[in-house]
Amino acid sequence: MDASNKPTAKQGQYLAFIYYYTKLNGQPPAESDMQRYFGTTPPTVHNMVVTLCDRGFISREPGRGRTIRLLIGRDAFPDLE
């Protein structure tokens, strides 16, 4: 992954949350799970999910819950803080 396509610090935290949530719960998080964890609003979380998808870090099925899937390796983002 070249430097121009590395996740930002905030994006990295969302990617780490998706990774660990999926690993611990056996299913991807819903946007409401991310909203609770990060203490932010639904539009903020949704915009981040759209951005992560647009940048090729995750895939999802719009309109269906819990379909987020990481498309990058664990070494491409930081640990969850």
CORNORGI-V190465 format. One record per pair of residues at least 24 apart in sequence whose ideal C-beta (glycine too) atoms are under 8 Angstrom apart, sorted by the first residue. I is the first residue (numbers start at 1). J is the second residue. Records with the same first field share a line. If there is no record, write none. Layout:
I: J, J
//
This chain:
1: 72, 76
5: 55, 56
6: 76
7: 52, 55, 57, 76, 77
9: 78
10: 48
11: 48, 51, 52, 55, 57, 77
12: 77, 78
13: 38, 78, 80, 81
14: 38, 48, 49, 52
15: 52, 57, 58, 70, 72, 76, 77
16: 77, 78, 79, 80
17: 80
18: 58, 68, 70
19: 70, 74, 77, 80
20: 80
22: 70
27: 66
28: 66, 67, 68, 69
29: 66, 68
30: 65, 66
//
